């Protein structure tokens, strides 16, 4: 499941905390408060989120219900989401980069996160970050035509590549370095600007699209 996975990339405990905003905020951000009910207030929650996340991160966290689960082991289906395809591609970048920052491209592809790699290429292009798009495209190319959306299917291929290279981390070591030099640090600013200029989103409470039912 990927519906809440981007939230886990921002907030590792999110997926295990259910739907209680107060519990999520306290556990994720270790918020000290004598009034947990305050965290059920969207304004209070956003006030806290703004100290941790950029606008784009806040927006996807507060509006994750519009995303649905477009990524599965069998592919990418943007029709299940309530937001446009290009928003999903931007989301893919915001979702994937924290995983790469944490453990490199090897960890990214070993985890379910790697299912969104093709949309990350598209997302970086949308965000006018072409060098980052090229690196992710090269990383997909390391699979020599065997790239799969399925984490289970990618694992034996990565094991094989890692054995030949001397470890998983060595598979993408050069590409990790290239990504670090490709302007990846501009992601949050570019994503924030995209939300503002393309869709007029200036706060996480703005929802230009209705939620799809069914």
Order of alpha helices (4+ residues) and beta strands (2+ residues): alpha-alpha-alpha-alpha-beta-beta-alpha-alpha-alpha-alpha-alpha-alpha-alpha
